[in-house]
Amino acid sequence: DAGVIQSPRHEVTEMGQEVTLRCKPISGHNSLFWYRQTMMRGLELLIYFNNNVPIDDSGMPEDRFSAKMPNASFSTLKIQPSEPRDSAVYFCASRSGAGANVLTFGAGSRLTVL
Amino acid sequence: AQKITQTQPGMFVQEKEAVTLDCTYDTSDQSYGLFWYKQPSSGEMIFLIYQGSYDEQNATEGRYSLNFQKARKSANLVISASQLGDSAMYFCAMREPTEGSARQLTFGSGTQLTVLP
């Protein structure tokens, strides 16, 4: 299995631009999580999906952030418009159902907003 | 309130020695899970070990063991026979039951471990 695949690995953009981060979970996993990691705030859960349905988006910082999961094999996290304080590493993670515990993380997408 | 506390921002250990990374947690639930993840400088998050709250035995995975003390709400990670490749950031995390079927992980602030040759 290829694991959780995230793209792009690195993104540098200018303030005000739209950013789209992508994630392909492990096949068969039915829960998907987006985390953000910064030096100041550590790892924060932004949103998670169960069977493609958003369960809790209370961690999404503000309306500039949105996430979708149109099917079981693809999710996006979009920031529009981006701001310098959005600079962080964004992780996607997935987990199988049926009582499974372990989250498998992708390699992360490092976003820099100038 | 902080749910996961890692009090050691940085730790040093001599190669081949054992090291303990501290983690305390706070929950009122009876059913929960505790995890340790490793984040090397390359950035990926690597799962190391899991302990369920009802597990009576301490979890072990190779050179990793979890010293689970339920009454003290601590879940320390012990790495035996440290190797240079163990140098990384280590995160403790807890899963608590939440509404619905999905269960979230809450992470501590991490401990940066450096293994000295």
Interface residues (C-beta under 8 A of the other chain):
Chain A: S31 F33 G42 L43 L45 Y48 N50 I55 D56 V89 F91 A93 G97 N101 V102 L103 T104 F105 G106 A107 G108 R110
Chain B: G33 F35 Y37 G43 E44 M45 I46 F47 Y50 G52 F91 R95 T98 G100 S101 A102 R103 Q104 L105 T106 F107 G108 S109 G110
